[in-house]
Amino acid sequence: MTTASVAPRVFVTGASIAGPALARWLHEAGFRVTLLERSAQPRQAGQNIDVRGLGREVLRRMGLEEAVMANLTGEAGTRFVRGSGAPYAVFPRQVGEDGPTAEIEILRGVMADLVLDQVPDGVERRFGDFVVAATQDPDGVDVRLDSGAEERYDLLLVAEGRSSRTRRLLFEGETSHRDRGVTITYGTIERTDADTDFWDWFTASGGRVASTRPDNVGTTRASLSFVSDDRGFETAPVAQQLAALRRTYQGAGWITERILDGFEARPDEFYVQRMEQVVVSSWSEGRVALVGDAAWGSGPTGMGTTLALVGAHVLAGELARERERGDVAAAFTRYERLLRRYVDSSQGLPPGGARILHPSTRLGVRLLQAVHRVAAWGPVRTRAQKTLLTSAKGEPELPDYRLPSAVED
Ligand SMILES: Cc1cc2nc3c(=O)[nH]c(=O)nc-3n(C[C@H](O)[C@H](O)[C@H](O)COP(=O)(O)OP(=O)(O)OC[C@H]3O[C@@H](n4cnc5c(N)ncnc54)[C@H](O)[C@@H]3O)c2cc1C
């Protein structure tokens, strides 16, 4: 971004949600964009993701709202169930209001495809490579890739997700992790006639939770999460993880045995995540900026995709505003000023955080059930959802970043 006449070259790393969205907006604003993904091809994995609040406005601006609404998982709401499967607290999906089930629930792979499909042909896409070294000076960033290629860009924008390698290379000193003391495992299991269109959530004692959710491809998405201070589980081989999960869920009740059988039947779709949030004290440094989970991996709040969409839109919009003047620092400063409060409040969890959702004793389970019942009671449900869920807190006023020609249309 040194001269007005030459289109600035931007390297965007990570092609899930934030990266492709950013690449598309930047290309539209006249930047020359290269989009790099570490995997050999687009990644299809993942379960239901939510788009909440301001994320929907960004979908609208992307022209994606209709396509997204046509591909929802069909989740009818959230039910907290007893060991028998009988629901004792129900939060139906409501149009115009996000509850535990957001208005927009979509499979991550479907959403990623929709966003990636929007990346214009003029964006160079590369798969199967990643940055191994990066150094910057006031005019640009030199990167070396795993393939051995050495390239120079005007800007490096990192959208590599929560465990971003490039962030670790360049922002290690600014990064901290908030561990929530809970491990969560996901998998796809066979759908049976007993499965409904609800997200069914079961709390067992011993810090164990199980849940199942519908999808729109004929299977059921399940998760088992449990309190644990031992981080060795995440890096163990899948067979060992599944065996340990069996031991942990012994006697837990509900359909946990079926979920475990289902995980074992499809080990390729089984994966593990630590409930952890990434906090980076500054999202940019010189000519490098972070966006999406790489900047603020928001852990278990259900806001990751919303923040990625909003973040990509604002970052691209602010860079576009500075496209002629080339004041990258001003663009990065406004990007962070506009979003920091929103991101911070989205990273907040209800008092007690993830552990309060995983009580250790039977009494704790009963108390939590009482809270669920009160929160689901019609007259207080809306207020409870607003207090306990984070989607609308700290939402910024989204500037109108449309190019002058687009505004006239
Ligand atoms: C495979 C997968 C499954 C997921 N499943 C769920 C889920 O079930 N529920 C949920 O709430 N969220 C899930 N997420 C996270 C969710 O997509 C994000 O929270 C949110 O959409 C923000 O997206 P993001 O683009 O910032 O980061 P991510 O979606 O994490 O994407 C980061 C992308 O960068 C790529 N990448 C990583 N390192 C490099 C590198 N060094 N160079 C280049 N590319 C790199 C990754 O392969 C990935 O494509 C999943 C993410 C992935 C990648």
The ligand as an SDF file (V2000), in Angstrom:
LIG
                    3D

 53 58  0  0  0  0  0  0  0  0999 V2000
  -12.3840  -28.4970   10.3990 C   0  0  0  0  0  0  0  0  0  0  0  0
  -13.0890  -27.5300   11.3280 C   0  0  0  0  0  0  0  0  0  0  0  0
  -14.1960  -27.9430   12.0670 C   0  0  0  0  0  0  0  0  0  0  0  0
  -14.8460  -27.0580   12.9220 C   0  0  0  0  0  0  0  0  0  0  0  0
  -15.9560  -27.4880   13.6090 N   0  0  0  0  0  0  0  0  0  0  0  0
  -16.6320  -26.6240   14.3820 C   0  0  0  0  0  0  0  0  0  0  0  0
  -17.8230  -27.0190   15.0780 C   0  0  0  0  0  0  0  0  0  0  0  0
  -18.2480  -28.1580   14.9930 O   0  0  0  0  0  0  0  0  0  0  0  0
  -18.4700  -26.1160   15.8410 N   0  0  0  0  0  0  0  0  0  0  0  0
  -18.0090  -24.8270   15.9610 C   0  0  0  0  0  0  0  0  0  0  0  0
  -18.6350  -24.0230   16.6510 O   0  0  0  0  0  0  0  0  0  0  0  0
  -16.8900  -24.4180   15.3230 N   0  0  0  0  0  0  0  0  0  0  0  0
  -16.1970  -25.2830   14.5480 C   0  0  0  0  0  0  0  0  0  0  0  0
  -15.0560  -24.8660   13.8920 N   0  0  0  0  0  0  0  0  0  0  0  0
  -14.5660  -23.4990   14.1290 C   0  0  0  0  0  0  0  0  0  0  0  0
  -15.3430  -22.4770   13.3400 C   0  0  0  0  0  0  0  0  0  0  0  0
  -15.2150  -22.7170   11.9560 O   0  0  0  0  0  0  0  0  0  0  0  0
  -14.7710  -21.1140   13.7210 C   0  0  0  0  0  0  0  0  0  0  0  0
  -14.9460  -20.8960   15.1100 O   0  0  0  0  0  0  0  0  0  0  0  0
  -15.3970  -19.9210   13.0440 C   0  0  0  0  0  0  0  0  0  0  0  0
  -16.1320  -20.2160   11.9170 O   0  0  0  0  0  0  0  0  0  0  0  0
  -14.3290  -18.8950   12.7050 C   0  0  0  0  0  0  0  0  0  0  0  0
  -13.6500  -19.3270   11.5510 O   0  0  0  0  0  0  0  0  0  0  0  0
  -12.1760  -18.9430   11.1580 P   0  0  0  0  0  0  0  0  0  0  0  0
  -12.1680  -18.8880    9.6610 O   0  0  0  0  0  0  0  0  0  0  0  0
  -11.6780  -17.7680   11.9050 O   0  0  0  0  0  0  0  0  0  0  0  0
  -11.2780  -20.1780   11.6860 O   0  0  0  0  0  0  0  0  0  0  0  0
  -11.3770  -21.7300   11.3710 P   0  0  0  0  0  0  0  0  0  0  0  0
  -12.7290  -22.1150   10.9990 O   0  0  0  0  0  0  0  0  0  0  0  0
  -10.7350  -22.4310   12.5060 O   0  0  0  0  0  0  0  0  0  0  0  0
  -10.4710  -21.9030   10.0570 O   0  0  0  0  0  0  0  0  0  0  0  0
   -9.0880  -21.7440    9.9890 C   0  0  0  0  0  0  0  0  0  0  0  0
   -8.6080  -22.2410    8.6340 C   0  0  0  0  0  0  0  0  0  0  0  0
   -7.2190  -21.9910    8.5100 O   0  0  0  0  0  0  0  0  0  0  0  0
   -6.5500  -23.1660    8.0780 C   0  0  0  0  0  0  0  0  0  0  0  0
   -5.1840  -23.1070    8.6050 N   0  0  0  0  0  0  0  0  0  0  0  0
   -4.7470  -23.4590    9.8270 C   0  0  0  0  0  0  0  0  0  0  0  0
   -3.4420  -23.1970    9.9320 N   0  0  0  0  0  0  0  0  0  0  0  0
   -3.0510  -22.6660    8.7510 C   0  0  0  0  0  0  0  0  0  0  0  0
   -1.8030  -22.1770    8.2700 C   0  0  0  0  0  0  0  0  0  0  0  0
   -0.7000  -22.1670    9.0200 N   0  0  0  0  0  0  0  0  0  0  0  0
   -1.7660  -21.6890    7.0050 N   0  0  0  0  0  0  0  0  0  0  0  0
   -2.8900  -21.6870    6.2170 C   0  0  0  0  0  0  0  0  0  0  0  0
   -4.0950  -22.1400    6.6420 N   0  0  0  0  0  0  0  0  0  0  0  0
   -4.1710  -22.6080    7.8950 C   0  0  0  0  0  0  0  0  0  0  0  0
   -7.3950  -24.2830    8.6490 C   0  0  0  0  0  0  0  0  0  0  0  0
   -7.1830  -25.4830    7.9650 O   0  0  0  0  0  0  0  0  0  0  0  0
   -8.7950  -23.7420    8.4500 C   0  0  0  0  0  0  0  0  0  0  0  0
   -9.2780  -24.0060    7.1610 O   0  0  0  0  0  0  0  0  0  0  0  0
  -14.3740  -25.7330   13.0380 C   0  0  0  0  0  0  0  0  0  0  0  0
  -13.2570  -25.3080   12.3020 C   0  0  0  0  0  0  0  0  0  0  0  0
  -12.6150  -26.1940   11.4350 C   0  0  0  0  0  0  0  0  0  0  0  0
  -11.4080  -25.7050   10.6260 C   0  0  0  0  0  0  0  0  0  0  0  0
  1  2  1  0
  2  3  1  0
  2 52  2  0
  3  4  2  0
  4  5  1  0
  4 50  1  0
  5  6  2  0
  6  7  1  0
  6 13  1  0
  7  8  2  0
  7  9  1  0
  9 10  1  0
 10 11  2  0
 10 12  1  0
 12 13  2  0
 13 14  1  0
 14 15  1  0
 14 50  1  0
 15 16  1  0
 16 17  1  0
 16 18  1  0
 18 19  1  0
 18 20  1  0
 20 21  1  0
 20 22  1  0
 22 23  1  0
 23 24  1  0
 24 25  2  0
 24 26  1  0
 24 27  1  0
 27 28  1  0
 28 29  2  0
 28 30  1  0
 28 31  1  0
 31 32  1  0
 32 33  1  0
 33 34  1  0
 33 48  1  0
 34 35  1  0
 35 36  1  0
 35 46  1  0
 36 37  1  0
 36 45  1  0
 37 38  2  0
 38 39  1  0
 39 40  1  0
 39 45  2  0
 40 41  1  0
 40 42  2  0
 42 43  1  0
 43 44  2  0
 44 45  1  0
 46 47  1  0
 46 48  1  0
 48 49  1  0
 50 51  2  0
 51 52  1  0
 52 53  1  0
M  END
$$$$
